[in-house]
């Protein structure tokens, strides 16, 4: 049940969708009964997005994607918990999405909490602490003396790259990437601009 496009074509679709969103020329969402009827039988998303739960960062809207086009996994701080890894594995094995995107965003609260824990010794409630623990290893190479906004910006990108590394280093990730069946990219969403910046 492949989506019928390559990873590079899928990435181009996301970039073009974000450009439409920025121009105010978004095509979706629209409710089309024939589309919903077809999707009720099966889904064929062309990309899997691991994004943050932040209410200001809905992937379907900022990529101007319609029903069934994106397989979206959202968790605060776009971290790779076992349940998230399982969802990604499902997308790779059963849905065969060719493109996987780890999508962070500016001023991420979960990353900010991880910075406070790492550099200020802040304490959080137990489940938040567990979430933050998934982010703090990404912060090891950051300079805590940086100005707050710059430090947070660097931390957001470091967290995206850290999550990508964990995916790359997983047995499933290694196998799929070696086969050339999937592409994994990182991206940062700008809250003020609406622009998605893909990492190199």
C-alpha positions, 0 to 999 in steps of 0.5 A: 500500500505504497503512496506511489511517490518517492521520499524526495517527491514527498518532501517537495509536496511538504515544501510547496504546501508550506509555501501555499500556507505562507501565501494564504493560498491553502487549499485544505481542509475541505470536506469531500465525501468521495475522498472520505469514502475512499479513505475509509477503505485504506490510508496511503499517507506520503509522509510521517510527521513526528511533531510537538503537541503544541496547539500552534503547530498543526502539521496538516495546516502548515503543510496544507495537507488534506485528509489521508496525506500525512501520518501525524504523531504528536507528543510534547517536545517531539520526543521518541518514546517507545509508543512513538517509535511503535507508531513510526514503525507502523508507518514504515512497515504497514503504510510504507510512507517514504518520508519521515520528518521530525518537526520541532518549533520555535519557543518549545515549552518542553525544550525550555523545561529541559533546559531549566532542568539541565542548567538550573536544576529545575524539578517537574512533576513525575510524568513531565520529568519523564518527558524532559528526561528524553530531551536533556541528552540533546542539550549536552553540547550547548553553552548555558551562558548564551542569551536565553532566546538563542540558547532555546533556539539552539536547544530546539534544533539540537533536540530535533537532531537528537531525535533523528539520531535515535531513529537512525540508530534504532535497528528498524531505522538502520535497516530501512535507511540502508535499504534506501526505502525511506528518507528522514529529515528534520525541520523547525517551524517558525511560530511568528512567520509560519515558515518551515525550515528544513535542516541540512 
